[in-house]
Amino acid sequence: MCPYLRARVGAVSTQSWVNPYLAIEVLNHLAHGTSAPDALEAVLVRDKRKDLRQIGVVDNQGRATAWSGKSCTQWFGHIVDQHFTVQGNMLVGEPTIAAMAASFRDSEHLHLAERILLTLEAGQAAGGDKRGRQSASLKVFDAEEYALWDLRVDEHPHPVAELRRVYTIASLQLKPFVDGMPKKGEVTDSLPESVVRMLLMPPPNRPGGGGSVP
């Protein structure tokens, strides 16, 4: 219910007492060329309970903005920088988002999925959600209309650590499959033979292992 992304348009996370239509409408504005700050301002003015909302937006030009309503549950806050925003509520404190922002800045040399996962790990190590742990997700779009990465862990005592495990296996098994999928405007004959051979194996026998056999 929180992250909404559109290829070549932007990314939005609607948080706190979530209003999904804020994210959907922001993406519609971004798709028509509106900047992230102007898009967020345009949708918040129509939300009668914006004091309960938290939202972060990054557009396809790297312009970022965020909002944290005054009635969000403590601790809450956000950090906005070029190309990213990090925000949270019901956190143990400000060090959580400070650690996340520092991690994202320091990992600029890595690809985006790895940077986001490192950022989640930094936030968890700095305390995370004051209520405990339950879920984590990673979603990245590139040039295609479908996601390059779309991983999530629900109902787990250590979701960020489990997301790292899943990501490691997906890097070896799922990512090659996604890379071989049809691209917009192109006609492909088939998947690479190496990917086909791998996917015909039982999951535990593939690179990285995981899964199970009948």
Secondary structure, DSSP 8 states (H G I E B T S, - for coil): --EEEETTTEEEEEEES--HHHHHHHHHHHHTT--HHHHHHHHHTT-TTGGGEEEEEEETTS-EEEEE-TTS-SS-EEEEETTEEEEESSBS-THHHHHHHHHHHHTTTS-HHHHHHHHHHHHHHTT-BTT----EEEEEE-SSSSEEEEEEE-S-SSHHHHHHHHHHHHHHTHHHHHHTS--TT-------HHHHHHHTS-GGGSTT--S---
